Amino acid sequence: MRHTALVRRVGCLSLLLWTATFGQDVPVTTLKQIGLFALPSNPSRISGVASAGGVLWFLLRNGNWSELLATDVAGGNPTQFAIQPSAKKGSSLTGGICASADGRIAVGREGAVEIYQRGGALLETIPVPAYDCVLDQELRVRSGTGVDFLNGARVESHFAAPQLPKFSQVNLLELTDRRVGLLDSTEGVFYTLDQQTGNWLRHPLAAPEFQAIRSLPAHEEGAVTFVMSPRVAGEEFYVLSNPTYRKQGAKVLRFDFQGNLRARYLCPLPTSVAPPTGTNPNGYLTPFSVVVMDRTLLLISWSQKVVASYSLD
């Protein structure tokens, strides 16, 4: 009995220390909405978002038709062009896009990556599979086997992926100094790559917002994601926390590259951004991704094609 009581006291103390260490003492900051804009009302849907160099990119798709739309942080200075049909029959887009600060945009297809100028000219097609990518001076891609670093069209280095859950949802992130990271949203774990050894360093993420998901029973098929749409800004990355409660607002979390929680933001959601429905009678924004540009946080609804902006100052 005494041993049991001691174990319980130690267990409770460990839980308290874990809770305090992993985010309970990080306050929630409510952000002020400063803007709202909608994309063209043609019958398309956002299927990818990227940003770099002050340019916000949208991949728009409707059936077999696809195009890229580039705007500034407020939706101005739009540039729009159709993606050229692939010469390979049945080569569909994977949805993965990434942008560079010099105005280029890369689009993943089955078995290849196409790189375009902002004006719409196709610069090159690189025969490498890519679920998603990062693009600066060089291209790095994530495939089913791991991460490839490319030099031109040639794979310069290949790194096997870390051991991940069966139904993992993973994003490739561009870090500083040509480094990359992987975020597994189903386990809430951030991995950074040691390029010298090829090992992935594991950084479990924790925040008060994750407690509700961790208490859910395990599922044999599929998984509930802790976060969505990770975006790097400086030496940190932002994620949209699951779930989003419309009346309360969207929760956005900011972590450093060691997986430490640095900030928690609450973004009240605008209403009347879409026609009312039975499940959303007030027409609340339904965010699917987050982007940070110029000290401005953007919440983007892929289905409603609406972008709300919030000040981080």
Secondary structure, DSSP 4 states (H G I P E B T S, - for coil): -HHHHHHHHHHHHHHHHHHIIIIITS-EEEPPEEEEEE---SS-EEEEEEEETTEEEEEEEETTEEEEEEE-TTS-S-EEEEPPPPSSTT--EEEEEEE-TTS-EEEEETTEEEEE-TTS-EEEEE----SEEEESSSEEEE-SSEEEEEETTEEEEEEEPPP--TT--EEEEE-STT-EEEEETTTTEEEEEETTTTEEEEEE---GGGHHHHTSPP-SS----SEEEEEEETTEEEEEESPPBTTTBEEEEEEETTS-EEEEEEEPPPSSSS---SS-TT------EEEEETTEEEEEETTTTEEEEEE--
